[in-house]
Amino acid sequence: MSTTLLTNAWVLTLDEALTEYNPGWVQIDGSTITALGSGAPPSVPGAEIIDCGGDVVMPGMVNAHCHMGMSVFRGLAEDVDDRLYRYILPLERKFVTADMVRVGTTLSALELIQGGVTTVADMYYFETEVAKVCDQAGLRAIVGQTLADFDPPDHRNFDEGFARVEELTDAYADHPLVTPSIAPHAPYSTGRAVMERIAQWSADHPLVPVQMHLAESTLEVEWARKTHNQSTVAVTRDAGLLKPNLICAHCLQLDDADITMMSEAQVCVATNPRSNGKAGRGIAPVEKLRHAGLPVGIGSDGAMSGNTLDLFSQFAPVSMFAKLLGGSRKPLPAREVVQMATIEGARALSLNLKVGSLEPGKQADLIRVSLAAPRLHPIYDIYSALVFAAMPSDVTHSMVAGRWLMRDRQMQTLDPIKATRDALQIAATFKAEMRQIDRNSTQA
């Protein structure tokens, strides 16, 4: 078993006491953190010793909600009001294949690793391809096969959708890094009957997480009121889906009764501040959710919506939105934002016993963040520096389960040139189809 010693580091453990060691060291044996502390490291014959030069060593970050395959839609028709129906849905129906999802996911995996994310919760189509890419890249991932009723590209009906879920869960049931998941798109896009079927399937597969967009839009809320005379959270509860293994993405349109229901059911939440703010959809009541005892992780959403997949881009918005809601600088202090991106995000994905903090016995999922950039100095509060000044380019090293995915900004598991080239080829196809859509619209 190989041993790695990270020395001369500013170690942020993100454990319950927010213990720091500066200067500190971390010992990794195989895939596991075996010891850490301050001062001089132990002498371990044959260990690889890496002097971190005072850089931060911290848990790898957890992106709690993402659509990795959609990175090929990044920046598409940003300023077109009806871009979803004019371009994106037609492009998805025509061009989203297993190969396209593989290409988009590879580009996303590259970006996530370079931005300090070591764990990601994903939901999209052809998720067996997403699982394969995450396995190759070395990312820890929860991969959710999406089920929906709006003519999705990989299933014509819910029976086919469930078959894809079964294929995914069978293939990755015992994988050390990839956790299969079932992912109903949203209450309005599955319907009560299908939600009940998913709840029964989930009861029969209690170790499989459920991911779902919940209370994301006024459209969803209006659907629940009109169809069931309830809130969308109440519809989900009565369908049997509101339970501890449910990861609820967005959660914008909530009232106090909804939050109480979610708290009683012990669900988990993934907030996506940049995506929601950019779409003008609203601000999630993160403080209320956390005060109700709900673990809230931070997600990027897909690159089509939020453009970037790193969490540094989410830090300032999630904190600022809470401060705007509270009318004060006090809500969501920087250290709590970093907790949400690490240990609390891991808790939201039910992975906190494995990852999210640097503690003996946990998996060696960690990153090194350079403090060389002038914009990071002076440092009065390291958490503030990480939340409001750090950038993805400051991440120099990324490790999952003791395996380096990136060293000195050099990728170890993926080919950046190929990943970009493949994505650009798909973008060229999209551009040609968009021109044809515009011509048809003009002629009409």
C-alpha positions as CSV (number, residue, x, y, z in Angstrom):
1,M,0.0,0.0,0.0
2,S,1.4,3.4,-1.0
3,T,1.7,6.2,1.4
4,T,1.6,9.9,0.6
5,L,2.4,12.7,3.0
6,L,1.2,16.2,2.3
7,T,3.4,18.5,4.4
8,N,3.7,22.3,5.1
9,A,0.1,22.9,4.4
10,W,-2.7,25.0,5.8
11,V,-5.0,22.1,6.5
12,L,-8.7,22.9,6.7
13,T,-10.3,19.7,8.0
14,L,-14.0,20.9,7.9
15,D,-14.6,18.5,10.8
16,E,-17.3,19.2,13.4
17,A,-14.9,21.6,15.2
18,L,-13.6,23.2,12.0
19,T,-10.1,22.2,13.1
20,E,-7.2,23.8,11.3
21,Y,-3.5,22.8,11.2
22,N,-1.2,25.5,10.0
23,P,1.4,24.4,9.3
24,G,-0.1,20.9,9.1
25,W,0.3,17.6,7.4
26,V,-2.0,14.8,6.1
27,Q,-1.0,11.1,5.7
28,I,-2.8,9.0,3.1
29,D,-2.4,5.3,2.9
30,G,-3.9,3.8,-0.2
31,S,-7.4,5.4,-0.5
32,T,-7.7,6.5,3.1
33,I,-6.7,9.3,5.3
34,T,-4.9,7.7,8.2
35,A,-3.5,10.6,10.2
36,L,-3.2,14.4,10.2
37,G,-1.9,17.0,12.5
38,S,0.3,20.1,13.0
39,G,4.0,20.6,13.0
40,A,6.5,18.0,11.7
41,P,5.0,15.0,10.0
42,P,5.7,11.4,11.0
43,S,8.6,9.6,9.3
44,V,7.2,7.0,7.0
45,P,9.8,4.9,5.1
46,G,9.0,4.9,1.3
47,A,6.3,7.6,1.5
48,E,5.9,10.1,-1.2
49,I,6.4,13.5,0.5
50,I,4.8,16.6,-1.1
51,D,5.7,20.0,0.3
52,C,2.6,22.2,-0.2
53,G,4.5,25.4,0.4
54,G,1.8,26.8,2.7
55,D,-1.1,26.2,0.3
56,V,-4.5,25.2,1.6
57,V,-5.3,21.5,1.7
58,M,-9.0,20.9,2.2
59,P,-11.7,18.4,1.4
60,G,-12.7,18.1,-2.2
61,M,-15.9,20.0,-3.0
62,V,-19.3,18.4,-3.5
63,N,-21.4,19.6,-6.5
64,A,-24.8,18.6,-5.3
65,H,-26.8,19.1,-8.5
66,C,-25.5,19.0,-12.1
67,H,-26.4,17.9,-15.6
68,M,-23.0,17.0,-16.9
69,G,-24.1,15.9,-20.4
70,M,-25.5,19.4,-21.1
71,S,-22.1,21.2,-21.1
72,V,-22.4,21.2,-25.0
73,F,-25.3,23.6,-24.6
74,R,-23.2,26.1,-22.6
75,G,-23.9,29.7,-23.8
76,L,-26.4,28.7,-26.5
77,A,-28.8,31.5,-27.3
78,E,-28.3,33.3,-24.0
79,D,-30.4,36.3,-24.9
80,V,-33.3,34.6,-26.6
81,D,-36.4,34.6,-24.4
82,D,-37.9,31.4,-25.9
83,R,-34.6,29.6,-26.3
84,L,-35.9,26.5,-24.4
85,Y,-38.7,25.8,-27.0
86,R,-37.0,27.4,-30.0
87,Y,-33.7,25.7,-29.7
88,I,-32.9,23.6,-26.8
89,L,-35.7,21.1,-26.7
90,P,-35.6,20.5,-30.5
91,L,-31.8,20.1,-30.3
92,E,-32.2,17.6,-27.4
93,R,-34.8,15.5,-29.2
94,K,-32.7,15.4,-32.4
95,F,-29.2,15.1,-31.2
96,V,-29.0,13.9,-27.6
97,T,-27.6,10.4,-28.0
98,A,-25.4,8.2,-25.8
99,D,-22.3,9.5,-27.7
100,M,-23.3,13.1,-27.2
101,V,-23.8,12.6,-23.5
102,R,-20.4,10.9,-23.2
103,V,-18.8,13.9,-24.9
104,G,-20.6,16.5,-22.8
105,T,-19.9,14.6,-19.6
106,T,-16.2,14.3,-20.4
107,L,-16.0,18.0,-20.9
108,S,-17.8,18.5,-17.6
109,A,-15.7,16.1,-15.7
110,L,-12.6,17.9,-16.9
111,E,-14.1,21.2,-15.6
112,L,-15.2,19.8,-12.3
113,I,-11.8,18.3,-11.5
114,Q,-10.0,21.5,-12.5
115,G,-12.3,23.5,-10.3
116,G,-11.8,21.4,-7.1
117,V,-15.0,19.3,-7.3
118,T,-14.3,15.7,-6.3
119,T,-18.0,14.5,-5.9
120,V,-20.9,15.3,-8.1
121,A,-24.6,14.5,-8.2
122,D,-25.8,14.3,-11.7
123,M,-29.1,13.7,-13.4
124,Y,-29.7,13.5,-17.2
125,Y,-30.3,11.0,-19.9
126,F,-28.2,8.0,-20.9
127,E,-26.7,7.9,-17.4
128,T,-24.9,4.7,-17.9
129,E,-22.6,6.8,-20.2
130,V,-22.2,9.4,-17.4
131,A,-21.3,6.6,-15.0
132,K,-18.6,5.3,-17.4
133,V,-17.1,8.7,-17.8
134,C,-17.0,9.4,-14.1
135,D,-15.4,6.0,-13.5
136,Q,-12.7,6.8,-16.1
137,A,-12.2,10.3,-14.7
138,G,-12.0,9.0,-11.2
139,L,-14.7,11.3,-9.9
140,R,-17.0,10.2,-7.0
141,A,-20.5,10.5,-8.4
142,I,-24.2,9.9,-7.9
143,V,-25.7,9.4,-11.3
144,G,-29.4,9.7,-11.8
145,Q,-31.3,8.3,-14.7
146,T,-34.0,11.0,-15.5
147,L,-37.6,10.0,-16.0
148,A,-40.0,12.5,-17.7
149,D,-43.0,12.7,-19.9
150,F,-42.0,15.4,-22.3
151,D,-40.6,13.2,-25.1
152,P,-37.1,12.7,-23.6
153,P,-34.4,11.5,-25.9
154,D,-33.7,8.1,-24.3
155,H,-37.1,6.7,-23.4
156,R,-40.5,6.8,-25.2
157,N,-42.5,5.9,-22.1
158,F,-42.0,5.3,-18.4
159,D,-41.6,1.6,-18.8
160,E,-38.5,2.2,-21.0
161,G,-37.3,4.8,-18.5
162,F,-37.6,2.3,-15.6
163,A,-35.7,-0.3,-17.7
164,R,-32.8,2.2,-18.0
165,V,-32.9,2.8,-14.3
166,E,-32.6,-1.0,-13.7
167,E,-29.8,-1.2,-16.2
168,L,-27.9,1.5,-14.4
169,T,-28.5,0.1,-10.9
170,D,-27.5,-3.4,-11.9
171,A,-24.3,-2.2,-13.6
172,Y,-23.1,0.0,-10.7
173,A,-24.6,-1.5,-7.6
174,D,-21.3,-2.2,-5.9
175,H,-19.0,0.4,-7.6
176,P,-16.6,2.1,-5.2
177,L,-17.1,5.6,-6.7
178,V,-20.3,5.6,-8.7
179,T,-23.7,5.4,-7.0
180,P,-26.7,4.8,-9.2
181,S,-29.8,6.9,-8.7
182,I,-33.3,7.3,-10.0
183,A,-34.2,10.8,-11.0
184,P,-37.8,11.8,-11.7
185,H,-37.5,15.2,-13.5
186,A,-40.1,17.1,-11.4
187,P,-43.6,16.6,-10.1
188,Y,-45.3,18.3,-13.0
189,S,-43.2,16.3,-15.6
190,T,-43.9,12.9,-14.1
191,G,-47.3,13.2,-12.5
192,R,-48.7,11.8,-9.3
193,A,-49.2,8.2,-10.5
194,V,-45.7,7.9,-11.8
195,M,-44.3,9.5,-8.6
196,E,-46.2,6.8,-6.6
197,R,-44.6,4.2,-8.8
198,I,-41.2,5.7,-8.2
199,A,-41.8,5.8,-4.5
200,Q,-42.7,2.1,-4.5
201,W,-39.5,1.3,-6.6
202,S,-37.5,3.4,-4.1
203,A,-39.0,1.5,-1.2
204,D,-37.8,-1.7,-2.9
205,H,-34.4,-0.2,-3.4
206,P,-33.7,1.7,-0.2
207,L,-30.0,2.3,-0.9
208,V,-30.6,4.0,-4.2
209,P,-30.9,7.8,-3.9
210,V,-33.7,9.7,-5.5
211,Q,-33.0,13.1,-7.2
212,M,-35.7,15.5,-8.3
213,H,-36.2,19.2,-9.2
214,L,-38.7,20.4,-6.6
215,A,-40.4,23.8,-6.2
216,E,-38.2,25.2,-8.9
217,S,-40.7,27.4,-10.9
218,T,-44.0,29.1,-10.7
219,L,-45.2,26.8,-13.5
220,E,-44.7,23.8,-11.1
221,V,-46.5,25.5,-8.3
222,E,-49.4,26.5,-10.5
223,W,-49.6,22.9,-11.8
224,A,-49.8,21.5,-8.3
225,R,-52.5,24.0,-7.2
226,K,-54.6,23.6,-10.4
227,T,-54.3,19.8,-10.6
228,H,-54.2,18.8,-6.9
229,N,-55.1,21.9,-4.9
230,Q,-51.9,21.5,-3.0
231,S,-48.4,22.8,-2.9
232,T,-45.9,20.9,-5.0
233,V,-44.2,19.7,-1.8
234,A,-47.5,18.3,-0.5
235,V,-48.1,16.5,-3.8
236,T,-44.6,14.9,-3.5
237,R,-45.3,13.9,0.1
238,D,-48.6,12.3,-0.7
239,A,-47.1,10.4,-3.5
240,G,-44.7,8.9,-1.0
241,L,-41.5,10.4,-2.3
242,L,-40.8,12.9,0.4
243,K,-38.3,10.9,2.5
244,P,-34.7,10.9,3.7
245,N,-33.1,9.6,0.4
246,L,-34.7,12.4,-1.7
247,I,-32.3,15.0,-2.9
248,C,-34.4,18.1,-3.8
249,A,-32.9,20.5,-6.3
250,H,-33.6,24.2,-6.4
251,C,-36.4,24.6,-3.8
252,L,-37.3,28.2,-4.6
253,Q,-41.1,28.3,-4.3
254,L,-41.6,27.3,-0.7
255,D,-43.7,28.5,2.2
256,D,-43.2,27.7,5.8
257,A,-45.6,24.8,5.7
258,D,-43.5,23.3,2.8
259,I,-40.3,23.6,4.8
260,T,-41.9,22.0,7.8
261,M,-43.0,19.0,5.7
262,M,-39.5,18.7,4.2
263,S,-38.0,18.9,7.7
264,E,-40.3,16.3,9.1
265,A,-39.5,14.0,6.2
266,Q,-35.7,14.6,6.6
267,V,-35.1,15.2,2.9
268,C,-31.9,16.9,1.5
269,V,-31.6,20.0,-0.6
270,A,-29.3,21.2,-3.4
271,T,-29.4,24.9,-4.0
272,N,-28.3,26.4,-7.3
273,P,-27.9,30.2,-6.8
274,R,-26.1,31.2,-10.0
275,S,-28.4,29.3,-12.3
276,N,-31.6,30.5,-10.5
277,G,-30.4,34.1,-10.3
278,K,-29.4,34.1,-13.9
279,A,-32.9,32.8,-14.9
280,G,-34.6,35.3,-12.7
281,R,-36.5,32.5,-10.9
282,G,-36.0,33.6,-7.4
283,I,-33.9,33.0,-4.3
284,A,-33.9,29.8,-2.3
285,P,-34.7,30.3,1.4
286,V,-31.4,28.6,2.4
287,E,-31.2,30.0,5.9
288,K,-34.7,28.8,6.7
289,L,-34.0,25.4,5.3
290,R,-30.8,25.0,7.3
291,H,-32.4,26.3,10.4
292,A,-35.1,23.7,10.0
293,G,-32.4,21.0,10.2
294,L,-32.2,20.2,6.5
295,P,-28.7,19.7,5.0
296,V,-28.2,22.0,2.0
297,G,-25.5,21.4,-0.5
298,I,-24.5,23.7,-3.3
299,G,-25.0,22.7,-7.0
300,S,-24.0,24.3,-10.3
301,D,-27.0,23.0,-12.2
302,G,-26.1,22.3,-15.9
303,A,-23.8,24.5,-17.9
304,M,-26.8,25.4,-20.1
305,S,-28.3,27.2,-17.2
306,G,-25.4,28.3,-15.0
307,N,-22.6,28.2,-17.5
308,T,-19.8,27.2,-15.0
309,L,-19.7,23.9,-13.0
310,D,-17.2,24.9,-10.4
311,L,-18.4,25.8,-6.9
312,F,-16.2,28.9,-6.5
313,S,-18.7,30.6,-8.9
314,Q,-21.6,29.7,-6.6
315,F,-20.0,30.8,-3.4
316,A,-20.6,34.6,-3.6
317,P,-24.2,34.3,-5.0
318,V,-25.3,31.8,-2.3
319,S,-24.0,34.1,0.4
320,M,-25.1,37.3,-1.1
321,F,-28.6,36.1,-1.8
322,A,-29.0,35.1,1.9
323,K,-27.7,38.5,2.9
324,L,-30.2,40.2,0.6
325,L,-33.1,38.2,2.1
326,G,-31.9,38.9,5.6
327,G,-31.0,42.6,5.0
328,S,-27.7,42.1,6.8
329,R,-24.2,41.0,6.3
330,K,-24.7,38.2,8.9
331,P,-26.6,35.4,7.1
332,L,-24.5,32.6,5.6
333,P,-21.0,33.6,6.8
334,A,-18.1,32.4,4.7
335,R,-17.2,29.4,6.8
336,E,-20.8,28.1,6.5
337,V,-20.7,28.4,2.7
338,V,-17.5,26.3,2.7
339,Q,-19.2,23.8,4.9
340,M,-22.1,23.6,2.5
341,A,-19.6,22.9,-0.3
342,T,-17.9,20.1,1.6
343,I,-19.2,18.3,4.6
344,E,-22.8,19.5,4.4
345,G,-22.9,18.8,0.7
346,A,-21.7,15.3,1.5
347,R,-24.4,15.0,4.1
348,A,-27.0,16.1,1.5
349,L,-25.9,13.2,-0.7
350,S,-25.6,10.7,2.3
351,L,-21.9,10.4,1.7
352,N,-20.7,12.2,4.8
353,L,-19.4,9.1,6.5
354,K,-17.0,8.7,3.6
355,V,-16.1,12.2,2.4
356,G,-16.6,15.9,3.1
357,S,-14.0,16.4,5.8
358,L,-10.4,15.4,6.4
359,E,-10.5,12.9,9.2
360,P,-8.7,9.6,9.9
361,G,-10.7,6.7,8.3
362,K,-12.4,8.8,5.6
363,Q,-11.6,8.5,2.0
364,A,-8.7,10.7,0.7
365,D,-10.8,13.0,-1.4
366,L,-9.0,16.3,-1.2
367,I,-7.7,19.3,-3.1
368,R,-4.8,21.7,-2.8
369,V,-5.5,25.4,-3.3
370,S,-2.7,27.7,-4.1
371,L,-2.5,31.0,-2.2
372,A,-0.1,32.6,-4.6
373,A,-2.6,35.0,-6.3
374,P,-2.4,38.6,-5.2
375,R,-6.3,38.8,-5.1
376,L,-6.2,36.4,-2.1
377,H,-4.1,38.7,0.1
378,P,-4.0,39.8,2.8
379,I,-5.8,36.9,4.5
380,Y,-7.7,37.8,7.7
381,D,-10.2,34.9,7.3
382,I,-9.2,31.9,5.1
383,Y,-12.9,31.0,4.5
384,S,-13.7,34.5,3.3
385,A,-10.8,34.3,0.9
386,L,-12.1,31.0,-0.5
387,V,-15.6,32.2,-0.8
388,F,-15.1,35.7,-2.2
389,A,-11.7,35.8,-3.8
390,A,-10.6,32.3,-4.9
391,M,-11.1,30.9,-8.4
392,P,-11.0,27.5,-10.0
393,S,-7.5,28.2,-11.4
394,D,-6.2,28.4,-7.8
395,V,-6.8,24.6,-7.5
396,T,-3.5,22.9,-8.3
397,H,-4.1,19.3,-7.2
398,S,-7.2,17.1,-6.9
399,M,-7.4,13.6,-5.4
400,V,-10.2,11.0,-5.0
401,A,-9.7,7.9,-2.9
402,G,-6.0,8.4,-2.8
403,R,-5.6,8.7,-6.6
404,W,-4.4,12.0,-8.1
405,L,-6.9,13.2,-10.8
406,M,-4.8,16.4,-11.3
407,R,-1.3,17.3,-10.2
408,D,0.2,20.8,-10.7
409,R,-2.8,21.6,-13.0
410,Q,-1.9,18.6,-15.2
411,M,-4.8,16.2,-15.7
412,Q,-4.0,12.6,-14.9
413,T,-7.1,10.7,-16.0
414,L,-8.6,12.7,-18.9
415,D,-7.3,14.2,-22.2
416,P,-8.3,17.9,-22.2
417,I,-7.5,18.4,-25.9
418,K,-9.7,15.5,-27.0
419,A,-12.5,16.5,-24.6
420,T,-12.6,20.0,-26.1
421,R,-12.2,18.9,-29.7
422,D,-15.1,16.5,-29.4
423,A,-17.4,19.1,-27.8
424,L,-16.6,21.6,-30.5
425,Q,-17.6,19.1,-33.2
426,I,-21.0,18.7,-31.5
427,A,-21.3,22.5,-31.2
428,A,-20.8,22.9,-35.0
429,T,-23.7,20.5,-35.5
430,F,-25.9,22.5,-33.1
431,K,-25.0,25.8,-34.9
432,A,-26.0,24.4,-38.3
433,E,-29.3,23.2,-36.9
434,M,-30.0,26.6,-35.2
435,R,-29.4,28.3,-38.5
436,Q,-32.0,26.0,-40.1
437,I,-34.5,26.7,-37.3
438,D,-34.1,30.4,-37.9
439,R,-34.5,30.0,-41.7
440,N,-37.7,28.0,-41.2
441,S,-39.0,30.6,-38.7
442,T,-38.4,33.4,-41.2
443,Q,-40.0,31.5,-44.0
444,A,-43.1,30.8,-41.9
